[in-house]
Amino acid sequence: MKIADFSVNRPLAISMLILGMVMIGAFFLPKLPVDLMPDMELPYAVVITNYSGAVPAEVEKNVTEPMESVMSMDEAATYFFELLKLWREVFPNIEFIHLPNYPFNSLKYSGIDGLDDVDFPSYVPIYGPQGKSNMYDEIDALARAGKEAGISLYGVLIDNPHNYANGTGPHMMDLKDPAYDRDIDWFESPLALERLTKHFGMNFGVIFNFDVDALGGVKGGMVSDGKYFYESMSYINEYEARRGKPDIYHMESWYWTFDHSDPRTVPSTICPEDEPYTQTYLAKAVIKQVKEGQKYDLSSVNLR
């Protein structure tokens, strides 16, 4: 009451005090630092199965599958969300995005007569007449475990380069598997996974890039920044033409060589955003096309 009495009985002093605070604020306002590109990145966690020097198919066979044989998919999902609970306790605002071992979790592996020591991937839909792939079981188990734990995944993000999505990737074109059929609609697999993920109430994202190794990266092949830009944007166009509508458009650079023996990347530079074909130029083109409807004219891209 003493503060209230003082304020009522001395209106002039209170008015001067308020005026002084306003003047001090006006003086220091222009001196506040302004960041043109503030850090707006939300914290997130990514769990990755790592096997240095191995291709994804080897990681699947030699690391992931033995782990799955020790615990079931449901047990793994439960354990996964117990771990996420610990993160959420420390970082209450953290969001979680699941990065599965896709597309290899959507491929069925089977030995071939005369080649018992070699496994070749055969196409298996996310769900269809042949049954359900491991990816269906994985997303289903995560959705159920998350509901039980009271934690929802923000979404699922797949690393499925353009030449994997259309079936021209090195792990598809080089196959000698009798089950390989050139009439396979490889693009249907990520589209079905998008529908499945959204069915469970999660966002879906795609890393829109291009497998540089498909053009001989490890063997010394060359890939220009323009070629990488063209393939990444073409991937988005083709995906949307197939009525795909991801919630997350993730643009990511690529190492020149799969084993990182050559540290160069494509695109070779990050900035500036107005210089073709830097990484930020690519990101800006995607934002304009996806958010503003300004479709990029790919016929003008220099592929050399």
N, C-alpha and C positions, 0 to 999 in steps of 0.2 A: 504493500500500500504506500510505502514511503516513496517509491519510484513514481507511482501514479500521482500522488499528491504533489511531488516536485514538478512533474510534467505539466500538471494543470495550473499550478500557481506561478510557473515561470515559462509561459508560452514563448516569449522572445528568445530565451536561452535555448530552448529545445529547437526552435526554428533555425537558429544560427548553427546549432550542432548538426542538424540534418543538412543544411545548406553546405556546411563545410565538408561533410562526407560526400555529397554529390560532386563538389568541386574537386576533391582529391581523386574521386573515381574518374571524372572526366579528364583529369591531368594524366593519369597513368594508363587510361584505356588505349591511346595510340601506341604506347610503349610495350604493350603485350605482344609476345611473339606470335606470329601467324604461320602455320604450316600449310603450304599449298597442297601437300599430299599427306594428310594425317594418317596415322596408323589405325585403321579401322578393322584390322584382322581379329576375328574372334578366335579364342583358343580352341584347339582341337587336338585330338590324339589319333595317331595311326599305328596300328599293330601290323607288322610285316614279318613274314617268314623269310629269313635271309640265309643264303648259301652262296658265299663269294665264289665268283667264277663260273657259276652254273647257269644254264638257261632255265626259264620258268618251268619247262616240262620236267627237268631233272629235279628241281625243287619240289615239284608236286609229288614225284615218285619217291624220292629219297628222304624227304623231310616231312612234308605235310601228311602224306598217306600213313607213314609209320606212327605219326602223332595221333592221327585219327583212329588207328587200330588200338591205341592205348585207351582212349576215351571216346565215347559216342558223340555224335553231333550235338545232342541235347546237353550232355555233360560239359562239352567244350563251350557251348553258348552260355550256360549258367556260370561257369568259371569266368568267362569273358566279361559278363556284366558285374560280377563281384569285383573285378578289377576296375571297371568303370565307376563303380560306387565310390571307390577310394579317391579317384580323380575328382569326382563331383563334390566330395567333402572338402577337398582343398581348393578347388576352383568351381564355385557354385554356378557360374554362368557358362561353363564350358559346354560345347556341343560336340557330338561324336559322329564321325563319318566312317563308314566301313568300306575298306578298300580290299575286295576279295581277290583271290588268285584267278582272275578271269582273263581270257576265255578258257583257260585250261581246266577249271572246275566244271565247265560245261561240256567237256569232251570225255567220252568213254574210252578207256584204254584196254586193248586186248592184244594178246600175242598172236602171231601169224605162224602157220606151219612152216618149219624150216628156219624160222628166225625167233626161236624161243627167248633169246636174250635181248630182243628188241621189242619195244612197245610202240605202236603207231596209234595216233588219235583218230577216232571215227566220230562223225557228227552225231550229236544227240540233242534234240530240242530241249529247251528249259522244261517244257512239259508237252507231251504229245502221245501218239499211239505207242511209241516205244517205251514209254514210262517217263519218269522224272529224272532229271540230271542232278548231280551233286549240288548245283547252284540252287535249285528249288529247295532241297532239304536244308541248305545253309541259311537262306533268307527266311524260310519258315521257322527254323529253330531260333534264329535271332529275334524274330518278331515275338514269339511266344516267351522266350527268356526275358526279353526287355519288358514285356507287359507284367511278368511276375515280379521283376526287380523294381518296377516303377520308374524305369529309365527308358526313354525312347531315343532311338538313333535319329540324328538329323537327316541322314540319308545314306545311300549307297553310291559309291563312285567307282567306275570301272576304267581300267587302263587297257583299252582295246583299240590299237591304232587302225587307221583307215584301211591299210592293206590286210589287216586281220578281219575287219568287219565285212569286207567284200570278198574274202576268200583268196586273195592273191598274195598273202604273206608267205614268207619262206617256210614256215612250219605247216603250211597247207599245200602249196604248190609242189614242194619237194617230196611229198608223201608217195609211198608205193603201196599204201594200204588198199586192198581190193575193195574196201567199203567206200573209198573216196569216189564221189560222184560230182562231176562238174556242174550238174544241175542243182546242186545244193544251194539253198537260199541262206547263205551265211549271215546275211544282215538280219534275218528274222530272230536270231538268238539274242542280240542286245535289245532289240525292240520288245521281245517277250519278257526279258528281264526287267525292262522299264515298267511294263504293265504289272508284273508281279510285285515289284518294289512299291509302286504306288498303291496297289491293292492292299498292302499292309500298312498304308498310311505314312510311308517314308518318301523323302525327296530322292530323286535319281539324277545322277550326273555322269558325264562322259568326259574323259581326257581326250580332247580332239587333237590328235597329232598323227605323225606318220613314222613308220619304222624305217629309219635310215639304213639299217643293216640289210633291208630287203634289196637295196641297190648296191650291195657289196661293201658296206661300211668297214667291216672287219677285214675284208680282202683288199682294202685300199680304194674302194669306190668313192666317187665324189658326189655330194648332194649340195646344191646351191640353196641359199636362203630363200630365193624365189620359188624353187621347187617345193621346199618345205611349207612355205606360206600357201602355195597353190593347193597342195594336198590337204592341208589342215582345213582350209576354207571349203574345199570340195567335199570333204567329209561332212561338215555341217550341212551343206546344201543337200547332199544325198540322204543324210539321216532325217532331215526335216521333210524331204520329199516323200519319204516312206512313212510320214505322219508320226515320226518320233518327236517328242517334245520334252527334252530334259529340263530339269529345274536348275542344273548347274552346268555351265559351259566352262570347262577347265582347260586352259591353254598352257602347255608345258613344253620346254625345250627338250632337245634330245642329244645325247652324247654321240659324237661322230663315230665312235666304235663301241660295240656292246660291252667289251671288257674294260673300257675306259683307258686303254693303252694310249689313245690319242685324246688329250684333254679338250680338244676343240668341240664346240657344240653347234647345233643349228637350231635357231638362227645364231649367227656368229656374234651378234651384239644385242644388247638389251635396249638401248636408247640411241637416238631420240625417237619419240613416237611418230614423228612426221617423216622419218626416213625409211623408205622401203628397203628391206623387209625385216626390220628389227622385231624383237619379241613384243615390245610395246606397240609397234605399228600393227602387228597381228592382233593383239588384244583390243586395240582401238577399233580395228575393222570389224571384229566380232561384236563389240558393244554397239557400234552403229547399225550393224545388220540385225542383231537380235532385239535390241531395245528400241531402235529408232526406225527400223524397216528399210534402211539404206543398203540394198544389196550390192556387194562388191562385184565389179566387172572383172572376172578372172581372165578374160581374153587379153587383158592388157598386162598381165603378169609376165615379167622376164624370168624364164625358167633357167637361165644360164648363171 
